[in-house]
Amino acid sequence: MAQRKQSSGVDNLAFDIEEQVNDQHREKEGKTCGSNSVAEEDNNKPTYRVTDVPPWYLCIFLAIQHYLTAFGAIVSIPLILSEGLCLQHDSLTQSRLINTIFFASGLITMLQVTFGVRLPILQGGTFSLVTPAMAMLSMPEWKCPAWTQNASLVNTSSPLFIEVWQTRMRTLQGSIMVASLLQILVGFTGLIGLLMRFIGPLTIAPTVSLIGLSLYDSAGEKVGSHWGISAMTTVLIILFSQYLRRIPIPVPAYSKAKKLHTSKFYIFQIMPILLGMVISWLVCYLLTIYDVLPSDPAQYGHLARTDVKGNVLNEAPWFTFPYPGQWGMPAVSLAGVFGMMAGIICSMAESVGDYHACARLSGAPPPPKHAISRGIGIEGLGCLLAGALGTGNGTTSFSENVAALGITKVGSRTVILLSGFFMMLIGMVGKIGAIFTTIPTPVLGGMFLIMFGVITAAGISNLQSTDMNSSRNIFIFGFSMFCALVIPNWLMKNPDFLKTGVKEVDQVLHILLTTHMFVGGFLGFFLDNTIPGTKRERGLSTRDKVHLEDSSYTLGTEEVYDLPFGITSCLSSQSWIRYVPFCPWKGNRSEDRSEDNNKPQGRGSEQLGVDEAAL
């Protein structure tokens, strides 16, 4: 019994407070499972599947856990963009950007879980749009004036300074909003299925990897502001996330069965990034109040002080409500639109993979075409809304939180719905955004070393389904990656090389060819679809196979993807609904079932029937 408790997912849940619930699960599994091999497979079974609702206290805890998992990535996006928006010395506006992106992420998460793909998948800011945004803001006409780089010359309340950064933000907003129409079109028209036939791992791998690699300069500047503090932050995050993540901390707990007792709390597994940053933040605070760090802005290490941001915490309001057009009427840049479209295409391809992974980990069947189309369409609406609210970014599915489902074994979409609600509330508390802006620069640098490195590795991990013993694949990946580093770097050093005589064309070419992920993704896409290769070699034949092999603990029907509030039942009586790509149609579902019955079943098909009977 003790061994089964270890692997039941309770310890991975951060608390072992759900022992009674898991005992019931084990009793049910004991009745239906008769062999050791089946029992081992049941260790992978989610404790709570997509349609299950955990107890309210567990829902709250897990919702906060998902927020903390996404915290680092969401906070870092506005802080990176603030450099291109000339906001390095305007901490109050940075805090408003943080509040806005939290509010937008929470709102889109709730829409996605309710009306979108209907899987427990968190939505948040996307680094796919950070790279083209920084490429656009690095163009000569959008470079920040020299005086905005000097804190002593910046008056954050002056109309001149406000117009400088808001002009850039409005152009960024408009470009994102127009580019998001592509995602809305591809999603709600069902074109995503056609698009994914041509986008394989050899396209996705260089594209995602280059998102992380292209941000090395931004990370290096922050790390270099104080190497000691940055190294301490990095070491702490590595220590917590890799070495101590399975070490529990005993905390007092209460239950009806055990009364007052101690419970295991896996704090290092839940919030390694937050813990590492908070400890380094505290060290910086102590070094500041004892004047160990230099107070002269010209001296090395000054940016590690916690009083650099001034009185932003006192100036920030308690309550704020992000609204569309809060920075003014959005403007549109043709070059910016094309750059953002490149990022959105990358985001779509990544999200489809996240949907399949999320379904597998939450005990849901493979997402049908209508659910994928609806999910991509809702993400497009999310980018449109995030652009209108003025985040300077869009939204996408968070792979980190999909991975968290595998750790916690809780795939309930109720938890993610609650997490989205919490993120909206946090986005409306102005003081919280202000707190995040006071994080010392070298602490951010240490976090960036971890985060951007993981993004790079996550991109490369897409190659695991391809045959990397193939000289064809080695050539495509290597050539795409190297060219994507060389071409943008050379053009940034020689910005006057692209002169076609048409200003708009020059801008479009400059943004696209200085965006690493576009260059790498385009070359990977072109070469992968033109150089002869088998589906197995290209990694296209394993997409559905993995899900089929893990189908022993999935729910048996696709009803989990139906629209809520009885909308599907109302629409199913209409004959025209079969022609709407993003709406479920029961007639189509029965056809799919009959096709599946004619196909050879994968591992665990017999157990699937047992699980359905148990339900």
KOLPA-482116 format. One line per 3 residues: for each residue x, y, z of C-alpha. Coordinates in nm, 2 decimals, always signed. Example, Ala and Ser with C-alpha at 12.3 -4.5 7.8 and 13.67 -1.06 7.14 Angstrom:
+1.23 -0.45 +0.78  +1.37 -0.11 +0.71
***
This chain:
+0.00 +0.00 +0.00  +0.28 +0.24 +0.08  +0.44 +0.18 -0.26
+0.12 +0.26 -0.44  +0.07 +0.57 -0.24  +0.41 +0.70 -0.36
+0.30 +0.67 -0.73  -0.06 +0.75 -0.71  -0.01 +1.12 -0.79
-0.08 +1.24 -0.43  +0.27 +1.32 -0.35  +0.31 +1.49 -0.69
+0.00 +1.69 -0.60  +0.22 +1.90 -0.36  +0.00 +1.80 -0.07
-0.10 +1.45 +0.05  -0.43 +1.58 +0.17  -0.64 +1.38 -0.08
-0.55 +1.03 +0.07  -0.91 +0.93 +0.11  -1.01 +1.03 -0.25
-0.71 +0.84 -0.39  -0.79 +0.54 -0.18  -1.13 +0.53 -0.35
-0.96 +0.55 -0.69  -0.73 +0.26 -0.59  -1.02 +0.05 -0.47
-1.19 +0.10 -0.81  -0.87 +0.02 -0.99  -0.82 -0.29 -0.78
-1.16 -0.42 -0.89  -1.10 -0.36 -1.26  -0.73 -0.44 -1.29
-0.61 -0.80 -1.26  -0.25 -0.80 -1.37  +0.07 -0.63 -1.26
+0.12 -0.48 -1.61  -0.23 -0.32 -1.60  -0.16 -0.19 -1.24
+0.16 -0.02 -1.36  -0.03 +0.14 -1.65  -0.28 +0.28 -1.39
+0.00 +0.47 -1.22  -0.02 +0.70 -1.52  -0.39 +0.75 -1.48
-0.49 +1.10 -1.38  -0.63 +1.13 -1.03  -0.88 +1.38 -1.16
-0.97 +1.37 -1.53  -1.09 +1.66 -1.75  -1.45 +1.65 -1.64
-1.39 +1.57 -1.27  -1.43 +1.84 -1.01  -1.19 +1.81 -0.71
-1.30 +1.94 -0.36  -1.31 +2.32 -0.34  -1.00 +2.36 -0.12
-0.80 +2.15 -0.36  -0.93 +2.35 -0.66  -0.81 +2.67 -0.50
-0.47 +2.54 -0.41  -0.41 +2.39 -0.76  -0.54 +2.70 -0.93
-0.28 +2.91 -0.74  -0.01 +2.65 -0.83  -0.09 +2.69 -1.20
-0.07 +3.07 -1.17  +0.27 +3.04 -1.00  +0.39 +2.80 -1.27
+0.31 +3.06 -1.53  +0.42 +3.36 -1.32  +0.78 +3.39 -1.44
+0.70 +3.39 -1.81  +0.41 +3.62 -1.79  +0.60 +3.88 -1.58
+0.91 +3.87 -1.79  +0.73 +3.97 -2.12  +0.63 +4.33 -2.02
+0.98 +4.38 -1.86  +1.15 +4.27 -2.19  +0.92 +4.49 -2.40
+0.97 +4.79 -2.18  +1.32 +4.83 -2.32  +1.20 +4.86 -2.68
+0.91 +5.09 -2.56  +1.15 +5.33 -2.39  +1.00 +5.25 -2.05
+1.32 +5.14 -1.87  +1.28 +5.43 -1.62  +0.90 +5.43 -1.59
+0.83 +5.16 -1.34  +0.47 +5.28 -1.28  +0.38 +5.21 -1.65
+0.57 +4.88 -1.64  +0.35 +4.78 -1.34  +0.03 +4.87 -1.55
+0.16 +4.65 -1.83  +0.21 +4.36 -1.59  -0.15 +4.41 -1.45
-0.28 +4.42 -1.81  -0.12 +4.10 -1.93  -0.23 +3.92 -1.62
-0.59 +4.04 -1.67  -0.58 +3.94 -2.04  -0.43 +3.60 -1.97
-0.69 +3.52 -1.71  -0.98 +3.63 -1.93  -0.86 +3.43 -2.23
-0.80 +3.13 -2.01  -1.16 +3.13 -1.90  -1.28 +3.17 -2.26
-1.06 +2.89 -2.38  -1.17 +2.64 -2.12  -1.54 +2.73 -2.16
-1.59 +2.79 -2.53  -1.25 +2.70 -2.69  -1.08 +2.36 -2.70
-1.23 +2.29 -2.35  -0.91 +2.13 -2.22  -0.74 +2.23 -1.89
-0.48 +2.45 -2.06  -0.37 +2.79 -1.93  -0.34 +3.09 -2.17
-0.07 +3.35 -2.12  +0.17 +3.58 -2.30  +0.37 +3.44 -2.59
+0.74 +3.48 -2.66  +0.66 +3.41 -3.02  +0.55 +3.77 -3.05
+0.83 +3.92 -2.84  +1.09 +3.85 -3.10  +0.91 +4.03 -3.39
+0.81 +4.31 -3.16  +1.17 +4.37 -3.06  +1.27 +4.35 -3.42
+1.01 +4.61 -3.51  +1.11 +4.84 -3.22  +1.48 +4.82 -3.32
+1.41 +4.98 -3.66  +1.57 +5.32 -3.71  +1.24 +5.51 -3.70
+1.13 +5.33 -3.38  +1.46 +5.34 -3.18  +1.43 +5.51 -2.85
+1.56 +5.87 -2.83  +1.89 +5.89 -2.64  +1.75 +6.11 -2.37
+1.50 +5.83 -2.27  +1.80 +5.61 -2.17  +1.91 +5.86 -1.90
+1.70 +5.84 -1.59  +1.79 +6.19 -1.48  +1.64 +6.33 -1.81
+1.32 +6.13 -1.80  +1.01 +6.30 -1.66  +0.75 +6.02 -1.67
+0.46 +6.26 -1.65  +0.57 +6.49 -1.93  +0.35 +6.48 -2.25
+0.66 +6.44 -2.46  +0.77 +6.12 -2.29  +0.42 +5.98 -2.28
+0.38 +6.03 -2.65  +0.72 +5.87 -2.72  +0.62 +5.53 -2.56
+0.25 +5.54 -2.64  +0.32 +5.59 -3.01  +0.53 +5.27 -3.01
+0.27 +5.08 -2.80  -0.02 +5.19 -3.02  +0.17 +5.07 -3.34
+0.25 +4.74 -3.16  -0.12 +4.70 -3.06  -0.25 +4.76 -3.41
+0.00 +4.52 -3.57  -0.09 +4.24 -3.32  -0.47 +4.30 -3.37
-0.45 +4.29 -3.75  -0.22 +3.98 -3.75  -0.45 +3.80 -3.51
-0.72 +3.81 -3.78  -0.51 +3.54 -3.96  -0.53 +3.31 -3.65
-0.90 +3.37 -3.62  -0.95 +3.29 -3.99  -0.73 +2.98 -3.98
-0.91 +2.86 -3.66  -1.27 +2.91 -3.73  -1.26 +2.81 -4.10
-1.09 +2.48 -4.01  -0.78 +2.56 -4.22  -0.56 +2.46 -3.92
-0.59 +2.10 -4.02  -0.46 +2.17 -4.37  -0.18 +2.39 -4.24
-0.06 +2.12 -3.99  -0.01 +1.87 -4.28  +0.29 +2.08 -4.39
+0.43 +2.20 -4.05  +0.63 +1.92 -3.89  +0.89 +1.89 -3.61
+1.17 +2.02 -3.85  +0.97 +2.34 -3.88  +0.87 +2.38 -3.52
+1.21 +2.29 -3.36  +1.42 +2.57 -3.51  +1.13 +2.82 -3.48
+1.08 +2.76 -3.10  +1.45 +2.71 -3.02  +1.53 +3.05 -3.19
+1.28 +3.23 -2.96  +1.51 +3.15 -2.67  +1.84 +3.19 -2.85
+1.74 +3.53 -3.00  +1.69 +3.68 -2.65  +2.05 +3.60 -2.53
+2.15 +3.97 -2.56  +1.87 +4.09 -2.34  +1.95 +3.82 -2.08
+2.32 +3.90 -2.10  +2.27 +4.27 -2.03  +2.07 +4.20 -1.72
+2.30 +3.93 -1.59  +2.60 +4.16 -1.65  +2.45 +4.42 -1.42
+2.57 +4.21 -1.12  +2.71 +3.87 -1.20  +2.72 +3.76 -0.84
+2.34 +3.82 -0.77  +2.25 +3.67 -1.11  +2.46 +3.36 -1.04
+2.30 +3.32 -0.70  +1.95 +3.34 -0.85  +2.03 +3.09 -1.12
+2.19 +2.84 -0.87  +1.89 +2.87 -0.64  +1.64 +2.80 -0.92
+1.85 +2.50 -1.04  +1.88 +2.37 -0.68  +1.50 +2.40 -0.61
+1.37 +2.28 -0.95  +1.62 +1.99 -1.01  +1.77 +1.87 -0.69
+1.51 +1.94 -0.42  +1.19 +1.91 -0.61  +1.10 +1.57 -0.46
+1.19 +1.68 -0.10  +0.87 +1.75 +0.10  +0.83 +2.01 +0.37
+0.61 +1.89 +0.67  +0.33 +2.14 +0.74  +0.04 +2.11 +0.98
-0.29 +1.99 +0.83  -0.64 +1.89 +0.94  -0.88 +1.62 +0.82
-1.18 +1.45 +0.97  -1.01 +1.11 +0.96  -0.67 +1.21 +1.10
-0.76 +1.52 +1.29  -0.46 +1.75 +1.33  -0.15 +1.60 +1.17
+0.15 +1.69 +0.95  +0.12 +1.68 +0.57  +0.39 +1.68 +0.30
+0.41 +2.00 +0.10  +0.63 +1.99 -0.21  +0.71 +2.36 -0.22
+1.03 +2.32 -0.43  +0.83 +2.14 -0.70  +0.56 +2.40 -0.72
+0.74 +2.73 -0.71  +1.11 +2.69 -0.78  +1.14 +3.01 -0.99
+0.94 +3.22 -0.74  +1.14 +3.09 -0.44  +1.48 +3.15 -0.61
+1.38 +3.51 -0.71  +1.23 +3.59 -0.37  +1.55 +3.48 -0.18
+1.78 +3.67 -0.42  +1.54 +3.97 -0.39  +1.57 +3.95 -0.01
+1.95 +3.94 -0.03  +1.95 +4.24 -0.25  +1.72 +4.42 +0.00
+1.96 +4.35 +0.29  +2.26 +4.46 +0.08  +2.07 +4.78 +0.00
+1.97 +4.88 +0.35  +2.33 +4.81 +0.48  +2.47 +5.01 +0.18
+2.69 +4.72 +0.06  +2.57 +4.79 -0.30  +2.69 +5.12 -0.46
+2.44 +5.41 -0.45  +2.61 +5.58 -0.75  +2.42 +5.49 -1.07
+2.75 +5.50 -1.26  +2.91 +5.23 -1.05  +2.89 +4.85 -1.12
+2.63 +4.67 -0.92  +2.40 +4.97 -0.87  +2.11 +4.80 -1.05
+2.11 +4.52 -0.78  +1.97 +4.77 -0.53  +1.60 +4.74 -0.44
+1.55 +5.12 -0.42  +1.64 +5.19 -0.78  +1.27 +5.19 -0.88
+1.19 +5.47 -0.64  +0.84 +5.50 -0.49  +0.65 +5.30 -0.75
+0.48 +5.08 -0.48  +0.34 +5.39 -0.31  +0.24 +5.56 -0.64
+0.06 +5.25 -0.78  -0.32 +5.25 -0.72  -0.48 +4.97 -0.53
-0.74 +4.90 -0.80  -0.70 +4.93 -1.17  -0.91 +4.80 -1.46
-0.74 +4.74 -1.80  -0.97 +4.84 -2.09  -0.93 +4.85 -2.47
-0.77 +5.17 -2.59  -0.62 +5.27 -2.26  -0.31 +5.39 -2.44
-0.50 +5.56 -2.72  -0.62 +5.45 -3.06  -0.41 +5.16 -3.21
-0.22 +5.23 -3.53  -0.11 +4.98 -3.79  +0.24 +4.91 -3.94
+0.25 +4.69 -4.24  +0.59 +4.57 -4.15  +0.48 +4.50 -3.80
+0.18 +4.30 -3.92  +0.40 +4.07 -4.13  +0.64 +4.02 -3.84
+0.35 +3.94 -3.60  +0.20 +3.69 -3.85  +0.53 +3.50 -3.85
+0.50 +3.48 -3.47  +0.14 +3.38 -3.47  +0.20 +3.09 -3.72
+0.47 +2.96 -3.48  +0.23 +3.00 -3.19  -0.05 +2.80 -3.37
+0.18 +2.51 -3.45  +0.30 +2.49 -3.09  -0.06 +2.51 -2.95
-0.18 +2.22 -3.16  +0.09 +2.01 -3.00  +0.00 +2.14 -2.66
-0.37 +2.04 -2.72  -0.27 +1.67 -2.79  -0.03 +1.66 -2.49
-0.29 +1.82 -2.26  -0.56 +1.58 -2.37  -0.33 +1.28 -2.31
-0.24 +1.40 -1.96  -0.59 +1.49 -1.85  -0.75 +1.16 -1.96
-0.94 +1.31 -2.26  -0.96 +1.15 -2.60  -0.76 +1.30 -2.88
-0.90 +1.64 -2.96  -1.13 +1.63 -3.27  -1.09 +1.87 -3.56
-1.38 +2.10 -3.44  -1.22 +2.14 -3.10  -0.87 +2.22 -3.24
-1.03 +2.47 -3.48  -1.22 +2.63 -3.20  -0.92 +2.64 -2.97
-0.70 +2.81 -3.24  -0.99 +3.05 -3.32  -1.03 +3.15 -2.95
-0.65 +3.20 -2.92  -0.68 +3.44 -3.22  -0.96 +3.62 -3.04
-0.72 +3.63 -2.73  -0.45 +3.79 -2.94  -0.70 +4.04 -3.07
-0.82 +4.12 -2.72  -0.47 +4.13 -2.57  -0.37 +4.37 -2.85
-0.67 +4.59 -2.78  -0.61 +4.60 -2.41  -0.25 +4.71 -2.47
-0.03 +4.43 -2.34  +0.21 +4.47 -2.63  +0.18 +4.09 -2.67
-0.07 +3.82 -2.75  -0.18 +3.49 -2.58  -0.10 +3.13 -2.64
-0.12 +2.79 -2.47  +0.14 +2.75 -2.19  +0.35 +2.44 -2.23
+0.48 +2.47 -1.88  +0.13 +2.43 -1.74  +0.06 +2.13 -1.96
+0.37 +1.97 -1.81  +0.24 +2.05 -1.46  -0.07 +1.83 -1.54
+0.17 +1.53 -1.58  +0.33 +1.61 -1.24  +0.01 +1.67 -1.04
-0.20 +1.41 -1.21  -0.49 +1.65 -1.19  -0.64 +1.73 -1.53
-0.96 +1.90 -1.42  -1.06 +2.20 -1.63  -1.24 +2.34 -1.33
-0.90 +2.41 -1.17  -0.78 +2.60 -1.48  -1.10 +2.79 -1.49
-1.05 +2.90 -1.14  -0.68 +2.98 -1.21  -0.80 +3.22 -1.49
-1.03 +3.39 -1.25  -0.75 +3.44 -1.00  -0.53 +3.59 -1.28
-0.80 +3.84 -1.37  -0.83 +3.94 -1.00  -0.45 +3.98 -0.97
-0.46 +4.19 -1.29  -0.69 +4.44 -1.12  -0.48 +4.49 -0.81
-0.23 +4.77 -0.90  +0.00 +4.71 -0.61  +0.08 +4.35 -0.72
+0.20 +4.47 -1.06  +0.41 +4.74 -0.89  +0.58 +4.48 -0.66
+0.70 +4.28 -0.97  +0.86 +4.59 -1.12  +1.08 +4.64 -0.82
+1.26 +4.30 -0.89  +1.63 +4.40 -0.92  +1.77 +4.37 -1.27
+2.03 +4.10 -1.20  +1.77 +3.88 -1.04  +1.57 +3.90 -1.36
+1.89 +3.81 -1.55  +1.94 +3.50 -1.35  +1.58 +3.39 -1.41
+1.62 +3.46 -1.79  +1.92 +3.23 -1.80  +1.70 +2.94 -1.69
+1.38 +3.04 -1.88  +1.53 +3.11 -2.22  +1.75 +2.80 -2.19
+1.44 +2.59 -2.13  +1.26 +2.74 -2.42  +1.55 +2.66 -2.65
+1.57 +2.30 -2.52  +1.19 +2.27 -2.55  +1.21 +2.36 -2.92
+1.49 +2.10 -2.98  +1.28 +1.84 -2.80  +1.04 +1.84 -3.10
+1.30 +1.65 -3.29  +1.26 +1.34 -3.08  +0.99 +1.21 -3.31
+1.21 +1.25 -3.62  +1.49 +1.03 -3.74  +1.80 +1.23 -3.64
+2.02 +0.96 -3.78  +1.91 +1.08 -4.12  +2.15 +1.31 -4.30
+1.85 +1.48 -4.46  +1.72 +1.59 -4.12  +2.06 +1.68 -3.98
+2.11 +1.91 -4.28  +1.77 +2.08 -4.26  +1.79 +2.15 -3.89
+2.16 +2.26 -3.88  +2.13 +2.48 -4.19  +1.81 +2.64 -4.07
+1.95 +2.72 -3.72  +2.28 +2.85 -3.84  +2.13 +3.07 -4.11
+1.88 +3.21 -3.86  +2.17 +3.33 -3.65  +2.39 +3.46 -3.93
+2.14 +3.65 -4.14  +1.96 +3.86 -3.87  +2.29 +3.94 -3.70
+2.45 +4.07 -4.03  +2.14 +4.27 -4.12  +2.13 +4.44 -3.78
+2.49 +4.55 -3.84  +2.42 +4.66 -4.19  +2.06 +4.81 -4.18
+2.11 +5.01 -4.50  +2.17 +4.71 -4.72  +1.80 +4.65 -4.79
+1.70 +4.94 -5.02  +1.43 +4.85 -5.28  +1.31 +5.20 -5.32
+0.98 +5.13 -5.16  +0.98 +5.22 -4.79  +0.71 +4.98 -4.69
+0.88 +4.68 -4.86  +1.21 +4.77 -4.70  +1.04 +4.77 -4.35
+0.87 +4.44 -4.41  +1.19 +4.27 -4.53  +1.39 +4.42 -4.24
+1.16 +4.29 -3.97  +1.12 +3.95 -4.13  +1.49 +3.89 -4.20
+1.60 +4.02 -3.86  +1.35 +3.80 -3.68  +1.55 +3.48 -3.60
+1.25 +3.25 -3.56  +1.10 +3.36 -3.90  +1.43 +3.29 -4.09
+1.48 +2.95 -3.92  +1.11 +2.85 -3.94  +1.08 +2.95 -4.31
+1.40 +2.76 -4.41  +1.29 +2.45 -4.21  +0.94 +2.46 -4.36
+1.07 +2.50 -4.72  +1.34 +2.24 -4.70  +1.13 +1.99 -4.51
+0.85 +2.01 -4.76  +1.07 +2.00 -5.07  +1.35 +1.76 -4.99
+1.22 +1.40 -5.03  +1.17 +1.21 -4.71  +0.93 +0.95 -4.56
+0.66 +1.05 -4.30  +0.84 +0.84 -4.04  +1.17 +1.01 -4.12
+1.01 +1.36 -4.09  +0.83 +1.27 -3.76  +0.48 +1.31 -3.91
+0.36 +0.95 -3.85  +0.39 +0.96 -3.47  +0.15 +1.25 -3.39
-0.16 +1.04 -3.32  +0.03 +0.71 -3.25  +0.15 +0.83 -2.91
-0.20 +0.93 -2.80  -0.34 +0.60 -2.92  -0.08 +0.41 -2.71
-0.17 +0.60 -2.40  -0.55 +0.56 -2.45  -0.60 +0.31 -2.17
-0.70 +0.58 -1.93  -0.89 +0.82 -2.15  -1.26 +0.90 -2.14
-1.44 +0.70 -2.41  -1.63 +0.97 -2.59  -1.56 +1.31 -2.74
-1.85 +1.47 -2.54  -1.59 +1.65 -2.33  -1.53 +1.88 -2.63
-1.90 +1.97 -2.67  -2.00 +2.33 -2.62  -2.13 +2.42 -2.27
-2.48 +2.52 -2.15  -2.65 +2.28 -2.38  -2.54 +2.46 -2.69
-2.44 +2.14 -2.87  -2.77 +1.98 -2.80  -2.96 +2.28 -2.94
-2.74 +2.29 -3.26  -2.74 +1.91 -3.32  -3.09 +1.92 -3.46
-2.99 +2.17 -3.73  -2.87 +2.01 -4.05  -2.65 +2.30 -4.15
-2.43 +2.26 -3.84  -2.23 +1.99 -4.02  -2.08 +2.26 -4.24
-1.95 +2.47 -3.95  -1.59 +2.36 -3.89  -1.57 +2.46 -3.53
-1.90 +2.31 -3.41  -1.94 +1.95 -3.29  -2.19 +1.75 -3.49
-2.32 +1.42 -3.35  -2.36 +1.26 -3.69  -2.00 +1.32 -3.77
-1.90 +1.18 -3.43  -2.08 +0.85 -3.50  -1.90 +0.83 -3.84
-1.57 +0.88 -3.67  -1.65 +0.61 -3.42  -1.74 +0.36 -3.69
-1.41 +0.44 -3.86  -1.22 +0.39 -3.53  -1.39 +0.05 -3.48
-1.26 -0.06 -3.82  -0.90 +0.04 -3.73  -0.67 -0.19 -3.54
-0.67 -0.09 -3.17  -0.35 +0.02 -2.99  -0.22 -0.09 -2.66
-0.48 -0.06 -2.38  -0.79 -0.08 -2.60  -0.94 -0.35 -2.38
-0.87 -0.16 -2.07  -1.05 +0.14 -2.22  -1.37 -0.06 -2.22
-1.32 -0.15 -1.86  -1.27 +0.21 -1.76  -1.58 +0.31 -1.94
-1.78 +0.04 -1.76  -1.64 +0.16 -1.43  -1.75 +0.51 -1.50
***
